[in-house]
Amino acid sequence: MLLKADADGPAWTDAQIADAFGCRTKTVENIRERLVTAGFDLTLHGKPPAKPRPKVLDGEQEARIIALRLGSPPKGFAHWTLRLLAEKVVELEIMEAISHETVRQTLKKTRPANSAG
């Protein structure tokens, strides 16, 4: 795309480039803008992959959360909620602090792929 847009080369319009490559003119505009703002290498190869975050929970903590979820909910509750589980994890000193989102991600990755719900 960039070679076709080169003023010293074919100097195609964005519409001609979009038609030739089967994309929208906005895509061509975005690529040209990225070349100017981010440089050739980033435009051609994209952003480098983000570094993975360190794990929040170790295996033992994950196992305790899963076991807690499989147990009976507290009196007055029909089932465990993510926030309720997070509060109980702190109460039981499994962790000093934990978000309900971390609890959700922990439980999500342990659920069998073919289970419902």
C-alpha positions as CSV (number, residue, x, y, z in Angstrom):
1,M,0.0,0.0,0.0
2,L,2.7,2.4,1.0
3,L,4.6,1.8,-2.3
4,K,1.5,2.6,-4.3
5,A,1.0,5.8,-2.4
6,D,4.7,6.9,-2.9
7,A,4.8,10.4,-4.5
8,D,7.9,9.4,-6.4
9,G,6.3,6.1,-7.5
10,P,2.8,5.4,-8.8
11,A,1.3,8.1,-6.5
12,W,-2.1,6.4,-6.4
13,T,-4.9,8.0,-4.5
14,D,-6.2,6.4,-1.3
15,A,-9.3,5.4,-3.2
16,Q,-7.3,3.6,-5.9
17,I,-5.2,1.8,-3.2
18,A,-8.3,0.8,-1.3
19,D,-9.9,-0.6,-4.4
20,A,-6.7,-2.5,-5.4
21,F,-6.3,-4.1,-1.9
22,G,-9.9,-4.6,-1.2
23,C,-10.1,-2.4,1.9
24,R,-11.7,0.9,2.9
25,T,-10.0,4.2,2.2
26,K,-9.9,4.8,6.0
27,T,-7.6,1.8,6.3
28,V,-5.2,3.3,3.8
29,E,-5.4,6.7,5.6
30,N,-4.7,5.0,8.9
31,I,-1.6,3.2,7.5
32,R,-0.2,6.4,6.0
33,E,-0.8,8.2,9.3
34,R,0.9,5.5,11.3
35,L,3.9,5.7,8.9
36,V,4.2,9.4,9.7
37,T,3.6,9.2,13.4
38,A,5.1,5.9,14.4
39,G,7.7,5.2,11.7
40,F,8.3,2.6,9.0
41,D,9.3,-0.3,11.3
42,L,6.2,-0.1,13.5
43,T,3.9,0.4,10.5
44,L,5.4,-2.6,8.7
45,H,5.7,-5.0,11.7
46,G,3.2,-3.7,14.2
47,K,3.6,-3.3,17.9
48,P,5.8,-5.7,19.8
49,P,3.8,-8.2,22.0
50,A,3.0,-6.9,25.4
51,K,5.0,-8.5,28.3
52,P,2.8,-10.9,30.2
53,R,1.7,-9.8,33.7
54,P,3.0,-11.7,36.6
55,K,0.6,-14.1,38.1
56,V,-1.5,-12.7,41.0
57,L,-2.2,-16.1,42.5
58,D,-0.1,-19.2,43.0
59,G,-1.4,-22.7,42.5
60,E,-2.2,-23.2,46.2
61,Q,-4.2,-20.0,46.4
62,E,-6.1,-20.9,43.2
63,A,-6.9,-24.3,44.6
64,R,-8.2,-22.8,47.8
65,I,-10.5,-20.4,45.9
66,I,-11.9,-23.2,43.7
67,A,-12.5,-25.3,46.8
68,L,-14.2,-22.4,48.5
69,R,-16.4,-21.9,45.4
70,L,-17.4,-25.6,45.4
71,G,-18.4,-25.4,49.1
72,S,-21.7,-24.2,50.4
73,P,-22.3,-20.4,50.3
74,P,-22.6,-18.5,53.5
75,K,-25.9,-18.5,55.4
76,G,-28.5,-16.3,53.8
77,F,-27.1,-16.8,50.3
78,A,-28.3,-19.2,47.6
79,H,-25.0,-19.2,45.8
80,W,-21.6,-17.7,45.7
81,T,-21.1,-14.4,44.0
82,L,-17.7,-13.2,42.7
83,R,-17.7,-10.3,45.2
84,L,-18.7,-12.6,48.1
85,L,-15.9,-15.0,47.2
86,A,-13.4,-12.2,47.0
87,E,-14.5,-11.0,50.5
88,K,-14.2,-14.5,51.9
89,V,-10.7,-15.0,50.4
90,V,-9.6,-11.9,52.3
91,E,-11.4,-13.0,55.4
92,L,-9.7,-16.4,55.3
93,E,-6.4,-14.6,54.7
94,I,-5.8,-16.5,51.4
95,M,-4.7,-13.1,50.1
96,E,-4.5,-9.7,51.6
97,A,-6.7,-8.2,48.9
98,I,-8.2,-9.6,45.7
99,S,-10.7,-8.2,43.2
100,H,-13.8,-10.0,42.1
101,E,-12.4,-9.9,38.5
102,T,-9.3,-11.9,39.6
103,V,-11.7,-14.5,41.2
104,R,-13.7,-14.6,38.0
105,Q,-10.6,-15.2,35.8
106,T,-9.4,-17.9,38.2
107,L,-12.7,-19.7,38.1
108,K,-13.1,-19.3,34.4
109,K,-9.9,-21.0,33.5
110,T,-10.7,-24.0,35.7
111,R,-14.1,-24.6,34.1
112,P,-14.2,-27.4,31.6
113,A,-14.6,-26.2,28.1
114,N,-17.7,-28.2,27.4
115,S,-19.6,-27.3,30.6
116,A,-22.7,-25.2,30.4
117,G,-23.4,-22.0,32.3
